[in-house]
Amino acid sequence: MPLRVSAWRAAVAGLILAGAGCATAVPVQEMSNARQAVRAAEEVDAARYAPLPMRRARILLEQARLKLEAGDYRQARVFALDARRAAYRARQQALAGARTAAW
């Protein structure tokens, strides 16, 4: 019986460690997505047509980079996801602003 209990504990400990490993993985894809979104916004002149969301996207991306360098992967992921969303908003607003300016 003691063998079964220790095997069960080992299995539970393994699952906990596996879950913890996933939670602290380096957010490579999230950082890449955020950088690409910022570049896409820059390509449609978002700094001109949507300066506030573009500035927010850049600040969030920089915060993500700093957190990544500090090893705070969870917070880096949060900032990267927020940066991507802000860049997307900036791009959408810039496209709308450019269309309006063309009229």
Secondary structure as GFF3:
##gff-version 3
##sequence-region A 1 103
A	DSSP	alpha_helix	2	23	.	.	.	ID=ss1
A	DSSP	alpha_helix	28	43	.	.	.	ID=ss2
A	DSSP	alpha_helix	46	49	.	.	.	ID=ss3
A	DSSP	alpha_helix	51	70	.	.	.	ID=ss4
A	DSSP	alpha_helix	73	102	.	.	.	ID=ss5
###
